[in-house]
Amino acid sequence: MPTRRDMLKAMAAAGIGTLAPVGALMAKASTDSRLVVVVLRGGLDGLSVVPPTGERDYYRARPNIAVPKPGARRGALDLGGGFGLHPGLAPLLPLYRELSLLPIQAVGLQARTRSHFDAQDILENGTSRPRGAHDGWLNRSLAAIGGSGRLGLSVGHGVPLIIRGPAPIRTWEPSFLPRADTGFLDRLAVLYQGDPLFAKALKAARISALAGPDGMGRSAKRAAPGNAGKVLARAMGKLLVQEAGPRIAVIEVGGWDTHVAQAGTLGQLLPKLAEGLMTLKEALGPVWDRTAIVAVSEFGRTVAENGGRGTDHGTAGMVLLLGGAVAGGRVAGRWPGLSKRALFEDRDLMPTTDIRSVFKGILRDHFEISEARLEDRIFPGSRKAPAMAGLIRKG
């Protein structure tokens, strides 16, 4: 059995900081499957990520910011069936051809809200309303997959609601991120109070956080390096690949609220997202074939562009599902079209798939969680959102 020193060496080799308790690395899972959730905060425009290049109404509604058709300069990458992939996501195209990338269009929350705060709360708590639960559906899923130890992982600054709850988790963030405030460190102290080594380290960190005139220490103003996404993705993969490591992980990526200059903003952000996802794939190595990664946002955006050459808060969006365990190579979901009569409230892409159906389909077929448990405990009140079939490869 690995010793504490062995675990410290492994963490150092992976570039993993000491916020994750070493004892937690000795987790034992009842499954060898992995799930990573990437929360894209701000309302990602799914009509730019997977543009409906076969729809004339798409180009009429967005004369300045529509992704050009395949074959045009900076045009979409052809996925077939009247859809394309944003050119900024070109590194993911081989995954589509290998049947490991599955975009799902016209996905939305059951609650129709354009509030970031309410929509993110619903997305993460797994119910049909804001503040419908005090824990997250990923945390409730940890209890369902069985095993012992800390099988959940949150990468980055803070612990998002989606993975908070009674099931123990571990956290990791690199030293270059802005220093955590004392409240966050206080919560970590409670979480890790059983480990003397890390309790001592956290005590020192709390004292350091109080240093400086703003109570945040000098490093709070230090900017993250340009490869921050790659560093986070690589560290996540190094932890997930361990036999005694976590099975479910979450990471947050902000900046997707594109009210102004959307084409330029997405042209910068999407290549970074693709780079991070491909770095994660590389780091997962031998467990890639047993991994599903789902990238989600709280809502989509308006079909028509606004006066600032951006889009406003919308309703239905899209989900990117990828991984060696994914049954990809197609665009899934029921496409409602973009004609005026097909829109939601005359402005948004009509949601045709409850996002909980996507989550339930992954959890049922990837972790063999029963539909009864999915409906009663993990996504309470979701009987009208049946698990989506065909998302995970059989066998």
N, C-alpha and C positions, 0 to 999 in steps of 0.2 A: 504494500500500500504506500502511495507517495507520502513523504513527510512534509511538514510545514516548509522546510527549507526547499524541497523540490518544487512546491507550489510557488514560492517566492521567485525562484529561478525562472519558472515557466512564465510567470507574469512579467518579469523583467524582459525576457526574450521577446514577448509579444508586445512590449511597449505599453503594458497595462498599469495604470496608476494604483495606488494603495487604498483607494476608497472602497474597493470590493473586498469584503472580508475573506481571508484565506480559507477559513473553515467552510465557507459556503461553496468553495470550489469542489468539495467532496460530495456534491449532490448526486442522487441516484434517481434516474428517470425510468419510467415503465415503457417509454417509447424512444425510438432513435430518430424520429422526425423532428425537424426544426421549422419554426415560423418566425419571420421577421416582419414587423409592421412599421412602415415609414409614414409618419403623419406629416403631410404637406400643408402647413398652416397658412391660411389667408384666402383660400378659395381658388384652387388651380383651375384654369380654363381648359377643360377636357376637349373642347373643339379646336384647340391649337395643338394639343398633345397628339391626338388621333383625329385629324381633320377629316370631315366627310367630303372628300374631294370629288365625289360624284354628285353632289348636291348644288344645283345652281343657286338655291336660296341662301346657301352659306356664303357664296361670293357676293350676292346682292346685299346681304346684311353687313358685310365687312369689306367694303371696297378698298380700304387702306391697310388692314391688318390681317386679312385671311392668309393662311399658309398657301403659297402657290401650288398648283397642281404638279404631280410628278412629271419630271422632265424639264420643268421650268427652272430658271435660276433660283437657287435656294428653295427649290420645291420640295414637297413632301416625298417621303420614300414610300413607294407603292406597296400596300399590304394586300391589295386585291379586294374585290367586293365593294368598291367605291370608297375605300378608306385609305388613309396614308399615315405615316409616322413623321412627326416633326423632325426636320433634318438635324436639330441639335441632339436628338436621341439616336443618331446613326450607330453608335457602338452597340445598341441593343438589337439592331436589325438581325444580326446572325442568330440571336436567341429566338427570334420569331421564326426564322427559317429552320432552326433546330427543334421547333415546336415546344420551346420553353418560355415563350412570352405570350401572354393572353391579355390584351386590352378588353375591358368590359365597358360598354357605352351606356348612357342614359341611366345611371345609377344615382339614387338619392336617398335622403332620410325620409322616414314616414312623416315626420313633422315638417311642414313647409315654412321654414324660417330663413331669413337672409341676414340674421344676426350672427356675427362670428362667434360670439361667446355662447349663445344658446346652441348653435349648430355644432360647435366643437364639443360641448358638454354632451349632447345627444350621441354624437359619433363615438365618444369614448365611454359613456356609461352604459351603452347598449340597450337603452330603453327607447320609448317613443316620445320622451319629453325632457326638457331641461331639468336638471337636478332630480331625475327619476331614480338615481341610485348614488350612493356615496362611494362606491368602488367602481372599478372598470371591468369591462367584459374580458379583457386579457387576464386579469388577475383571477377572475372566477374560472377561466379556462385552465389555469394552472392546477387548481384543485381537481379538475375533472380528468386531467391526463394521468394523475397518479404519480407516485414516487416520493422521494424525500429530499430535503435540502432546498436550496434556493434555485429553482428551475426557471425563474424569470430574470430578465436583465433589462435595465434602462440605461441607455448610452447618451451622454450629454449632460447639460446642466439641468438639475431638477428631475423630478419623477412625475411624468404626466398622469392624469387621472386614469387613462386607459389601462394602466398596469398597477395602479394603487389598490390596496385592499389587504385582507387578512393573510393571504398567501405570501410568504417571505420572498423577497427578490434581492438582487444585488445591483449595484450601480457602478458606472465607470465614467469618468470624464478626464480629458487630458489637462495637463497643467497650464496650457496656454489659454484655456478659456477664461473669461472674466471670473475672478474669485467669487465664490458663493457667499451670500449674505449670512449673517449669524443665525437667522431663523432656520434656514435650510440646514446649516451645520448642526443646529440643535436637534432637528428631526433625525439626521443621520446618527447622532450620538445615541438616541433612543434605539434606533434600528440595530446598532452594532455594539450595544452595551455589554453583550456577553463575550466579546473578544477583547482581552486586555491590551493586546498590541495595537489594534486599530482604535480602541477607545482613547489610548494615550495620544495617538497621532491626530485624532479629531479634536482633542482638547487643545493641542498646539495650534491646529488650524483655526479654531474659534478665536484664540487669542490674537493670532496674526490678522484675522479678518477685521478686528477692531482697530488695527493700527492705521494711522493716517487721518487726515482731517475729515474725510467723508465716511469714515468707519468701514471702508471697503478695502483698505490696503492699496499700495501702489500698483500692484499687478492688475487691479480691476480695470484699469484703462488700457491695458496691453491688448493690442489687436491680435486676433487669431490669424495664423498664417493662411496663405491662399489654398493650401492643400488640406484644410481642416476636415473637409468631408471625407477625403481618402484616409486620413488618420483615424477618424471615428469608425469608418467602415472596416478598415483593416483590424482594428482592435476588437470590434464586435465579432468579426469572423473568427479571430483567434480564440475567443472565449467559447463561441458556439461549437467549434470543431472539437473541443475537448470532450472526451468520453464522459467525464464527471462534470461537464459544464452545463449551462442553461439550455433550455429547449425553446423558449419563447422570448423574443427580444423586441424592443421598440426604440425608435430614434425619431426625433423631430427635426423638420427642416422648414424654416420660415421664409417669408418674402414673396408669397404667391398672390398677393392682393394687387392685381394689375389694373388699377383704374386709369392709369396714364401710361402712354408709350409701351403698350403691352408687347408688341413684337420685339422691341429691343431688349426688354427685361427678360422675356422668356428665352431670347437668343443667347443670353448670358447664363441664365439659371439652369436650363435644361441640359446643356453639356456637362455642367458640374454634377447634376443629378445622375446622369448616365455614367460619368466617371466613378462616382461613389458606388453605384450599383455594381459596376464591373469589378471594382476593387473588392467589394464584398464577395462576389462570386469567386474571385481568385483566392481570397483568404479562406473561404469555406472548403475549398479543395475536395477532400474525400467525402464530405457530407453534402455537397451541392445537390446530388441526385435525391437526397432526402429532405430538401429544403424548399419551402414556399415563401416568397417575399411579396407582400402586398403594399402598394403605395396608394394612399387614400388622402382625400381632402374633404373639408366639411361641406362644401357645396361647389357647384359649377358657377358659370358666369353668364351674363346675358348673351343672347345670340347676336344681337346687333352691337356694333361698336358705338362708343360715345364720342363726344366732341374732343376728348383728349387723346383719341386714338388708343383707347383702352376699352375695358368692359366693366360693367358693374356687377354687384352681387346677384347671382342667379339661383337656380334650383338644382336640376340634375347635372351631374358631372360624369367623370369616368374613373375607373380603377385600373391600375396596372398590376397585373399578377405575373410573376416570373419565378423561375427556379427549375431545378432539375426534376422536381416532383410535379410540375405543372403540365397540364394538357393544353398546350398552346398552339400557335400557328394559325390563329383565326381571330376575328373580332367578335366577341360574345355580347350578349344582351339584346333585347328587342329594340331595334332602332325605330323611333316614332316619326322621323323626318323633321324638316325645318320649315315646312309651309306654315303660313300664318295660322291656319286653323289647327295645326298640330302642336302649337306652342302652349306652354303653361302660362296662363295669365297674359297671353299675347306678347310674351317677351323672352321666356326661358325655354331651354330644352326640357321636354316633358319627361319626368322620371317614370321609367317602366319597370325598374327593378329596385326593390328595397335593399339598401346596402347590407342589412342584416342577413339577407338571403345569401349574399356572397360570403360573409364571414362564417355563417353556419355551414355552407357547403365545404369550405376549407376545413373547418374544425371536424366536421363529421367524417369526411373522406381521408383527411390527412392524419388525424389523431384518433379516429374511431370513437368519437364522442356520440352518444346516442341522441337522436332527435328529441326524445323526451327531456333529456337533461338540457339540451340546447334551448328548448322552448320554455322550460320551467325555471331554470336557474341562471343560465348564462345570458340569455336574451328574453327575460320575462315579458309576456304579453306579445310574443312574436309569432303566434300560430298562423297569422295571415301572411307571413313572410317565410315560406318554406325554403329549406336548404337548396341552393342552386346546384344542379348536377353537372358533372363533366368538367370540373375545375382541376381535379387532381388525377394524375395518371393512375391507372389500375395496375396492381402488381408492383 
